Amino acid sequence: MKFKFSKKTYLITGASSGLGRQLSYYLDRHGANLTILGSNKKELLKTFNKLSKNKKHKKILADFSNLKKSKVVIKNIFKESIYDGFINCAGIYSFSAANDLSDDTIIKSFNVNSIYPYLILKNFTKVGNYNPNASIVLIATISSITSSSYLSLYSSSKISQINLSKSLCVEFSKKKVRINSISAGMLNSKILDNLKTKLPKQYISEIEKKHPLGIGEYQDVVNSILFFLSENSKWITGTNFIVDGGYSAN
């Protein structure tokens, strides 16, 4: 299976860390031009500085929880750029009982995990912003389609990624744009590291046991993203692809 990304242009949110950062590195190495977004200035610059210097990359600092500035950010995203794909890796992970969540936390989570991606999608398919046969990949979570304790906010705000791919696929197909989502299981990441500092070892052990193939790596999800960006998926749209190490099979 061949992946060709040379001279393609992609928009990646959440590029200041984790999955978005690793995806940026991969696409850069394989010839793509990138617009990367992130909310952490220092970490976004760290990602950007490791990208090739001879390409038309650009970085945009964006606080996804601040919708008041979204128009300016979106204007900069599509300024002098025509995209072959959009990958939404941005997200806020919340592990808490519902009664312990503040109103601000709830609003911020939905802004980042639901509303901001929709605003970008709304503008992505405007004439002059995308190339024919462009592909959109929305990163969802397996917790949105399974029962998980203390993840009500995260799972409910991220399920929009799944619903958007199903709801918009027909509308976007008329514009020759594919849209799919990926529901990922637990990865070796800062999220898991933070959980290890807060939860008993027994709880972490239970999380690991629920992944028959083990906890995943960023590359496990990157590989699926690359498939959806490539021509290999030219007849696939509106799907939610599960990459969870067998978690949902339990």
N, C-alpha and C positions, 0 to 999 in steps of 0.2 A: 504494500500500500504506500503510494507516494504522496508526500505533502509538498506543495510548492507555494512558498510565501514571498519569494523574491519580488520586490517592487510593489507589493501589496501594502495597504495602509490600514491600520487597525486602531481602534479606540479601546483603551483598557482602564476601567475604574478599579480602585483599590490597589493601585500599583505601588503604594508606599510600603507594602509588607506582604508576607505570605504568598498565597496563590497568585495574586496579581503581579507581584514582583517576579516570581519564577517564570510565569508565562511571558512577561516582558523580555526577560533574558533570552528565552528560547526563540521567540519570534524575531528578535533583533539578530541573533546568530544566524538565522535562516533567511535573512535579507529583507525583512519587512520594515516599513516606516511606522512609527508609533506616536500616538498621542496618549500620554499616561496621566491619570488623575489620582490624587490622593489628598488626604486631609492633614497629614503630618509633613510640614515643610522640610524638616531635616531628613526624614526617611525617604521622602519623594526624591529629594536631591541625590540621596545615596543611590537609589535605583537608577536615576537618570545618568549619573556620572559613570555607571558601569556599562552603559549602552554605547554602541559604536558612534564615533564622532563624525563619521562621514555620511551619515544618513539624515533625513529630514525629520528627526524626532522633535517632539515638543512636550513640555510638562506644564500642567495646570494645577495649581493649588486650589482645592475645592473642599469646603466644609459642607458635606452632604446633609448635615442636620439644619443648615441655615438656608431655608428656601428663599429668603429675601434677596439673596445674591445669586440665585440660580440662573436668572436671565443673562447676567454678565458672563457667568461660567459657560453656559451653553453657547453664547455668541462666540466666545473664544474657541470652544471645541470645534465649531464648524467654520471658523474663519480660515479661508484658503486651504481647506482640507476636504477631500472627498474620500470616503471610507469604503473599504471592502468588508469590514466587519466591526462589530461591537461586542466586547466581552465584559459583562458586569460582574466583577469580583468583589465589589465593595459590600460591606455589611457590618452590623453591630451584633455581637454575640452577647446575649443576656442569660445568665444562669441564676434564677431567683424565684422564690415563691411569689405568686401573684400579689399577695397582700403586702409584700415588701418593696414592690416597685413604685417609684415616684411617678407622678403624672409627667414630669419632664422627661424621664427615661423612656416612658411609653411613647410619647410624641416623637422624641429623637429617633427611636428605633424604627418607627413607621416612616419617618421622613427619609432615613438612610436606606432602609431595606425595601421600601415600597414606592414611595412618591417620587424620589429623585430618579430612579431608573425609568419610571414612566415618563418623566419630563424629557429625558434624553431620547427615549424611544419615539416620543411624539415628534421630535425634531429630526431624528435620524433619517426617516424616509421622506423628508421633503426634497423636492427636486434640487439637484446640485449638491446634495450632502452625501450621496452614496453612489456606488457603482452597481450596475446590474449584477445579479447573482451574489450579492452581499449576504453575509451570514451573521446572525445575532445569537449569542450564547449567554444565557442568564444562569448564574450559579445559585442554585437553591440548596436546601438541606434535607436530608432524609428524615429529620425530626418533624418536618411538615406533614409527612404522610405516615408516620408511626407515632406511637404514644411514648412520650419522654418526660420524665419528671423535671420540674423547674425550668422547662424550656418553652413555656406557653407564649411568652412575648416574642422570642426569637422565631419559633416555628410559625406563629400566626402572621408575623410581619414578612417573613421570607416566602410564605406560600404564594404570594403574589407573583413571584418569578415563574412558578409553574403555571399559574392561571393565565398570565400574560402570554406565554408561548402558545397556549391552547386557544386563547381568545383572539389573538392578533394574526395567527398564521394565515388565515384565508385573506384577510385584508392586506397583509404584507406580500402575499404570493402574487397578487395582482401587480405589484411593483417589482417582482423578481427578487424578493428578499426572503430568506429563510429565517425562522426564529425557533429555537429550541432551548430547553432548560436541562440542567444537570443537577440531580439531587445527590449530594456527596455525604458520605459518612464521616466519622471522626478521622482526622489526619494528625500526624506528628507536627504540631504547630504550637504557636504561642497560646492558643486557646486551651489546648491540652495541658501545656505547662502550667498555666494559671489554675486550671482545675486541680492539678496535682498538689498545688500549695494550699488549696482551700478544702479539699475533700479527703476523707479517710482512704487509706490504701485499698480497703475492701471495695469501695465504690468504684475506684479507678479500675480495679481488677474486673469488676462486673462489666464495665464499659468495654474493656478489652475482650472479654469472653463473648460479648454480643457481636463481635466482628470475627466470624469464623476464619477469615483469611488474614486476620490481624489488622492493626491500625494502619491506615493508608499513608502514603507519601504524596507530596504536592504533584510529583510527576504522574502519579496514577490518574489524577484529574486532568492535568495538562494534556495527557495523551488523548483523552476523550474530547477536550476542547478542540484540539488540532483536527480531529476527525470531522467535527461539525463545521469548522472553518474551511475545510478543504472541499474539493469537487467530489470526493468520495461520498459526501452526504447530500449531493445535489437533488435527491428525490425524497429527502426527509425534512419535514417541518411540523411544528406543533407537538413535538414529543417531549416527554420528560424522561431523561436517561438516568438510570440509577447506577451510581458508582459508590458502593458502600461496604465492600468486603463481605457481603452476605448478611449485613445487619438486619435488613428488612425481611429476610427469609425466616427469622426466628419467630 
